[in-house]
Amino acid sequence: MRGRSSSLLALSWLAFFMADVRDGLGPFLATWLQESKVQQELIGYTMTAGGLAAVAMTPFAGAWVDRSSAKRAMTVAAAVAVLGASAIAFTTLSAPMLVASQLVTGVAGAVLAATMAGLTLGLARSAGFKRQTGRNEAFSHAGNMISAIGAGLVAHLFGAPWMLAVMGGMTVGALLSLWAIRASDIDHEAARGSEPQDGPAPAADAHGHEPIRVLLRNKPLLLFALACAFFHLGNAAMLPLLNQRLAATVADSAPLLWTGIAIVVAQLTMIPVALWVARSRRFDVAWFVYAAILVLPVRGALAYAFASEWNNIPVQILDGLAAGALGVATPLLVQRFTRGSGRFNTALGFVMTLQGIGAALSPGIANAVVGAGQHFGIAFVVLAAAAVLALPIFWMSQRLFADNVPLSRPHAQPRTVIGKVTSM
């Protein structure tokens, strides 16, 4: 681990700078389009296009990263593509160009998420994966916070297109961090989750990896992916919708500045949450997922009840609690469900695909509910209700996994499931 320590530190800084690059300033884009009096439906189509592109690319990106030893080169290409697409998005109001920019952002963002997961497991290995995932998430949230402060202030003082200067600086930082990661430190077999497992192994391919079709029979994995889809169906549109409501209903509210404030509040909350989830020995990661799901309806209720700009702060604190926990728990649970298969990134890509479907549909559904009548309150209720559906689905995922894990399995870590304590 000592020999890899500098590469692991560079990976954390990559997470810091990549936080802003990967999403292409998405929340700011929705607010800017609302301020620019763009048709409500076009805002929904534009944001949904990026989500759907990410959905389509995510499973292929995961499978590609599992097979590739050029993870750093893939990261460079995708980061530059997002920067170019964002430059187009913030300098035009043309519907085809807006949609095209978000299609590129969605595809490249899916590749960046996959390479980041692969690099983390390849550098930290299974033994250090939980700790490094939490560290990456903490750095990522800090990066989002710093870039949001910069982007919000620049947009407020000079106009939305100047936010690209902040994003350009973050991209340069990401590329320098990537350059500091030594290629020799990356174990590409470990990066795909090929650690040995106990018990009889399933059929494998010529390289000792499970066939991809095995993932389709992994019921805990499938149910977890479905739970993530419903969670993000309720979660994804809440932040943009809060600031769209400010732009549409509160005069002189500086919605772009408040978008930055909202992001800062959420990211500041996420940093300690991410570290807590990664380092907790008292609570299994599954408990944090339950908590994240239960927080979302409360967040929706607050957003419905109070329309002032100051209401963004408690709403975004709750967002930080939920998203901070789920951001760390998702790759950890996927690794738990697929350990030894050699298909970690493919499985994570599958989970992120269903998650992306929910996230992509979220702004379209929310903006359709808002409509010409500006029914923002009803939209928040609809989003909160969608998230509640994730709770029983995730509970079923945990029960199925617990029922199929032998209690005598050696080197197992403690596992906690509601109503049942098992070994992992």
C-alpha positions in Angstrom: 0.0 0.0 0.0 2.9 2.4 0.7 4.1 2.2 -2.9 0.6 3.2 -4.0 -0.1 5.9 -1.5 0.9 8.8 -3.8 -1.4 7.4 -6.6 -4.2 7.0 -4.1 -3.8 10.6 -3.0 -3.8 11.7 -6.6 -7.0 9.6 -7.1 -8.6 11.6 -4.3 -7.7 14.9 -5.9 -9.0 13.5 -9.2 -12.3 13.0 -7.4 -12.1 16.6 -6.1 -11.7 18.1 -9.6 -13.8 15.6 -11.4 -16.9 16.5 -9.3 -17.5 19.6 -11.3 -16.5 18.2 -14.7 -18.6 15.0 -14.7 -22.0 16.7 -14.4 -21.3 19.6 -16.7 -22.8 22.2 -14.4 -26.2 20.6 -14.8 -28.1 22.4 -12.0 -26.9 25.7 -13.2 -28.0 25.0 -16.7 -31.6 24.4 -15.7 -31.7 27.6 -13.7 -30.1 29.6 -16.6 -32.6 28.3 -19.1 -35.4 29.2 -16.7 -34.0 32.7 -16.4 -33.6 33.0 -20.2 -37.4 32.3 -20.5 -36.9 29.1 -22.4 -40.1 27.0 -22.8 -40.7 24.8 -19.8 -41.0 21.7 -21.9 -37.6 22.4 -23.6 -35.9 22.6 -20.2 -37.3 19.2 -19.3 -36.3 17.7 -22.7 -32.8 19.1 -22.5 -32.1 17.8 -19.0 -33.8 14.5 -19.8 -31.7 14.0 -22.9 -28.5 14.1 -20.9 -29.9 11.6 -18.4 -31.1 9.2 -21.1 -27.7 9.4 -22.9 -26.0 8.5 -19.7 -28.5 5.6 -19.2 -27.8 4.3 -22.7 -24.0 4.5 -22.2 -23.6 3.4 -18.6 -23.7 -0.4 -19.0 -21.4 -0.2 -22.0 -19.0 2.0 -20.1 -18.9 -0.4 -17.2 -18.2 -3.4 -19.4 -15.6 -1.4 -21.4 -13.8 -0.4 -18.2 -13.8 -4.1 -17.0 -12.0 -5.0 -20.3 -9.7 -2.0 -20.7 -6.3 -1.2 -19.3 -6.5 2.4 -20.7 -8.6 3.8 -17.9 -6.6 7.0 -17.7 -6.8 7.7 -21.4 -10.6 7.1 -21.3 -10.9 9.6 -18.4 -9.0 12.3 -20.3 -11.1 12.0 -23.5 -14.4 12.1 -21.5 -13.4 15.1 -19.4 -12.5 17.2 -22.5 -15.7 16.1 -24.2 -17.8 17.4 -21.2 -16.0 20.7 -21.1 -16.7 21.2 -24.9 -20.3 20.2 -24.6 -20.8 22.6 -21.6 -19.3 25.5 -23.6 -22.0 24.9 -26.2 -24.8 24.6 -23.7 -24.1 27.9 -22.0 -23.6 29.9 -25.2 -26.8 29.1 -27.2 -30.5 28.8 -26.7 -31.0 26.7 -29.8 -33.0 23.6 -29.0 -31.1 21.1 -31.1 -27.7 22.4 -29.8 -28.9 22.3 -26.2 -30.1 18.7 -26.5 -26.9 17.7 -28.4 -24.7 19.2 -25.7 -26.5 17.2 -23.0 -26.3 14.0 -25.1 -22.5 14.4 -25.2 -22.4 15.3 -21.5 -24.4 12.3 -20.6 -22.3 9.8 -22.6 -19.0 11.3 -21.3 -20.2 11.5 -17.8 -21.1 7.8 -17.8 -17.6 7.0 -18.9 -16.1 9.2 -16.2 -18.2 7.5 -13.5 -17.1 4.0 -14.7 -13.4 4.9 -14.9 -13.4 6.5 -11.5 -14.9 3.3 -10.0 -12.5 1.1 -11.8 -9.5 3.2 -10.8 -10.6 3.2 -7.2 -10.9 -0.6 -7.0 -7.7 -1.1 -9.1 -5.6 1.1 -6.9 -7.1 0.4 -3.4 -7.9 -3.3 -4.0 -10.8 -5.0 -2.1 -9.2 -4.5 1.3 -9.0 -0.7 0.9 -12.0 -0.1 -1.3 -14.4 1.0 1.4 -12.1 3.5 3.0 -10.9 4.9 -0.4 -14.5 5.2 -1.7 -15.4 7.3 1.3 -12.3 9.4 0.9 -13.1 9.9 -2.8 -16.7 10.9 -2.0 -15.5 13.4 0.6 -13.0 14.9 -1.8 -15.7 14.9 -4.5 -18.2 16.8 -2.4 -15.5 19.3 -1.4 -14.8 19.8 -5.1 -18.4 20.3 -5.8 -18.7 22.8 -3.0 -15.7 24.9 -4.1 -16.7 24.9 -7.8 -20.3 25.8 -6.9 -19.1 28.8 -4.9 -17.0 29.9 -7.8 -19.6 29.2 -10.4 -22.4 30.9 -8.5 -20.4 34.0 -7.8 -19.1 34.3 -11.3 -22.5 33.8 -12.8 -24.0 36.4 -10.5 -21.4 38.9 -11.2 -20.5 38.4 -14.9 -23.2 36.1 -16.3 -23.8 32.4 -16.8 -21.3 31.8 -19.6 -18.4 32.8 -17.4 -19.0 29.7 -15.3 -17.1 27.9 -18.0 -13.9 29.5 -16.7 -14.4 27.7 -13.4 -15.2 24.5 -15.1 -12.1 24.8 -17.3 -9.9 25.3 -14.2 -11.4 22.2 -12.6 -10.7 20.2 -15.8 -7.0 21.2 -15.8 -6.8 20.1 -12.2 -8.4 16.8 -13.0 -6.0 16.1 -15.9 -3.0 17.0 -13.6 -4.3 14.6 -10.9 -4.7 11.9 -13.5 -1.2 12.3 -14.7 0.1 11.8 -11.1 -1.5 8.4 -10.9 1.1 5.8 -11.9 -0.1 3.3 -14.5 2.0 0.6 -12.8 0.0 1.0 -9.5 -3.3 0.0 -11.2 -4.2 -3.7 -10.9 -6.6 -4.1 -13.7 -7.8 -7.6 -12.5 -8.5 -6.2 -9.1 -10.3 -3.2 -10.8 -12.9 -5.6 -12.2 -13.5 -7.3 -8.9 -11.7 -10.6 -9.5 -10.9 -11.4 -5.8 -11.3 -15.1 -4.9 -14.6 -16.0 -3.3 -15.6 -18.8 -0.9 -17.8 -21.7 -2.0 -18.3 -23.2 -5.5 -17.5 -20.8 -8.3 -20.0 -20.3 -11.2 -19.1 -21.0 -14.8 -16.4 -18.6 -16.0 -15.0 -17.4 -19.3 -11.5 -18.1 -20.6 -10.0 -15.5 -18.2 -11.7 -16.8 -15.1 -14.5 -14.2 -15.1 -18.2 -15.0 -14.7 -20.3 -14.5 -17.9 -22.3 -11.3 -17.9 -25.6 -13.2 -18.0 -24.9 -14.3 -14.4 -25.6 -10.7 -13.3 -29.2 -11.1 -14.5 -29.7 -13.9 -12.0 -28.3 -11.9 -9.1 -31.6 -11.0 -7.4 -30.2 -8.8 -4.7 -28.3 -6.8 -7.3 -31.3 -6.4 -9.5 -33.6 -5.3 -6.6 -31.0 -2.9 -5.4 -30.7 -1.4 -8.8 -34.5 -1.0 -8.9 -34.5 0.7 -5.5 -31.8 3.2 -6.8 -34.0 3.9 -9.8 -37.0 4.9 -7.6 -34.8 6.9 -5.2 -33.3 9.0 -8.0 -36.7 9.4 -9.8 -37.7 11.3 -6.7 -34.3 13.0 -6.0 -32.8 14.1 -9.3 -35.2 17.0 -10.1 -35.5 18.5 -6.6 -32.5 20.8 -6.6 -33.1 22.2 -10.2 -36.8 22.5 -9.4 -36.2 24.5 -6.2 -34.2 27.1 -8.2 -36.5 27.1 -11.1 -39.3 28.0 -8.7 -37.2 30.9 -7.5 -36.6 32.1 -11.0 -40.3 31.8 -11.9 -42.1 33.0 -8.7 -39.7 35.2 -6.6 -38.7 38.5 -8.1 -35.0 39.6 -7.8 -34.2 36.3 -6.0 -30.8 35.8 -7.8 -31.6 32.1 -8.6 -28.2 31.3 -10.1 -26.5 32.5 -6.9 -28.9 30.5 -4.8 -28.2 27.4 -7.0 -24.6 27.8 -5.9 -25.6 28.2 -2.3 -27.8 25.2 -2.4 -25.1 23.0 -3.9 -22.6 24.3 -1.3 -24.9 23.4 1.6 -25.6 19.9 0.3 -21.9 19.2 -0.4 -20.8 20.5 2.9 -23.2 18.1 4.6 -22.1 15.2 2.4 -18.4 15.4 3.4 -18.8 14.1 7.0 -21.6 11.8 6.0 -19.4 10.1 3.3 -16.5 9.7 5.8 -18.9 8.3 8.4 -20.4 5.7 6.1 -17.0 4.6 4.9 -15.5 4.3 8.4 -18.5 3.1 10.4 -18.0 -0.2 12.2 -21.2 0.0 14.2 -23.6 0.3 11.3 -23.6 -1.8 8.1 -23.8 0.2 4.9 -27.3 -1.0 4.3 -28.6 1.0 7.3 -27.4 4.2 5.6 -29.3 3.3 2.5 -32.5 2.9 4.5 -31.9 6.3 6.1 -31.2 7.9 2.8 -34.5 6.7 1.4 -36.5 7.8 4.4 -35.0 11.3 4.3 -36.2 12.1 0.8 -40.0 12.3 1.6 -39.2 14.8 4.4 -37.2 16.8 1.9 -40.0 16.9 -0.5 -42.5 17.9 2.2 -40.3 20.9 3.2 -39.9 21.9 -0.4 -43.7 21.8 -0.8 -44.5 23.8 2.3 -42.0 26.7 2.0 -41.2 28.6 -1.2 -38.7 31.2 0.0 -35.1 31.1 -1.1 -34.0 30.5 2.6 -35.9 27.2 2.5 -33.2 25.9 0.2 -30.9 25.5 3.1 -32.7 22.9 5.2 -33.9 21.1 2.1 -30.3 20.8 0.8 -29.0 19.7 4.2 -31.4 16.8 3.9 -30.1 16.2 0.4 -26.6 16.1 1.7 -27.6 13.4 4.3 -29.3 11.2 1.7 -27.0 11.6 -1.3 -23.8 11.5 0.8 -24.8 8.1 2.3 -26.0 6.6 -1.0 -23.0 7.8 -2.9 -20.7 5.7 -0.8 -23.0 2.8 -0.2 -23.8 2.1 -3.8 -20.4 0.9 -5.0 -19.8 -0.9 -1.7 -23.0 -2.9 -2.0 -22.4 -3.7 -5.7 -18.9 -5.0 -4.7 -20.5 -7.0 -2.0 -23.1 -8.6 -4.3 -20.5 -9.4 -7.1 -17.3 -10.1 -5.3 -15.2 -12.7 -7.1 -17.1 -12.4 -10.4 -14.7 -10.2 -12.3 -17.7 -8.1 -13.4 -17.7 -5.3 -10.8 -17.7 -2.4 -13.2 -20.3 -4.1 -15.4 -22.6 -4.7 -12.4 -22.0 -1.1 -11.2 -22.8 0.1 -14.7 -26.1 -1.8 -14.6 -27.1 -0.3 -11.2 -26.1 3.1 -12.5 -28.2 2.5 -15.6 -31.4 1.9 -13.6 -30.4 4.8 -11.3 -29.9 6.9 -14.4 -33.3 6.0 -15.8 -34.9 7.3 -12.7 -32.8 10.4 -12.7 -33.4 11.0 -16.4 -37.2 10.7 -16.1 -37.3 12.9 -13.0 -36.9 16.4 -14.6 -39.2 15.5 -17.4 -42.0 14.3 -15.1 -41.4 17.2 -12.7 -41.6 19.9 -15.4 -44.6 18.2 -16.9 -46.4 18.5 -13.6 -45.3 22.1 -13.1 -46.6 23.0 -16.6 -47.9 26.3 -17.6 -49.8 26.6 -14.3 -46.5 26.7 -12.4 -47.6 23.8 -10.0 -44.2 23.5 -8.3 -45.7 22.3 -5.0 -47.5 19.4 -6.6 -44.3 18.4 -8.4 -42.5 18.1 -5.1 -45.2 15.8 -3.7 -45.0 13.6 -6.8 -41.2 13.4 -6.5 -41.3 12.5 -2.8 -44.0 9.8 -3.4 -41.8 8.1 -6.0 -38.9 7.9 -3.6 -41.0 6.1 -1.0 -41.3 3.1 -3.4 -37.6 2.4 -3.0 -38.0 1.3 0.6 -39.7 -2.1 0.3 -37.7 -2.9 -2.8 -34.4 -2.4 -1.0 -35.6 -4.3 2.0 -36.3 -7.3 -0.2 -32.8 -7.0 -1.7 -31.2 -7.2 1.7 -33.4 -10.2 2.8 -32.5 -12.2 -0.3 -28.8 -11.5 0.1 -28.8 -12.4 3.8 -30.7 -15.6 3.1 -28.1 -16.7 0.6 -25.0 -16.0 2.6 -23.7 -19.0 4.7 -23.3 -18.1 8.4 -20.0 -20.1 8.5 -18.4 -18.3 5.7 -14.7 -17.6 6.7 -13.5 -14.0 6.9 -17.0 -12.7 6.7 -17.7 -9.3 7.9 -20.8 -8.6 10.2 -24.0 -8.0 8.2 -27.0 -6.3 9.5 -30.4 -6.5 7.9 -33.6 -5.3 9.5 -35.0 -8.1 11.6 -31.9 -10.2 11.1 -28.2 -10.3 11.9 -26.0 -12.5 9.7 -22.4 -12.8 8.5 -21.2 -11.6 5.2 
